[in-house]
Amino acid sequence: MQDYFVEQLGNLVVGAGVIRLDFMRIEGGSAGKAGQLQPGMRLVMPLPAFAQAVDAMNTLRDQLVADGVLTRTQSEVVPLLKN
């Protein structure tokens, strides 16, 4: 299995029974200069699998908040950079 690091979720597109999730990476940054968000990879999955993944992530988020690892503010969607 291969790991992919991404900074945030970009576009979500639903069609033909699947969802396409575009994940973004910061590219081109240098000392004193911020990078730009660029598409890093696209994940395509059937809608039932997406719904199951969302449920699992919500359960994990709630547990991390309950354990004090994550605060509610940190779990809200906050963009890293504007495209």
Secondary structure as UniProt FT lines:
FT   STRAND          8..15
FT   TURN            16..17
FT   STRAND          18..27
FT   TURN            31..32
FT   STRAND          36..46
FT   HELIX           47..66
FT   TURN            67..68
FT   HELIX           72..75
//
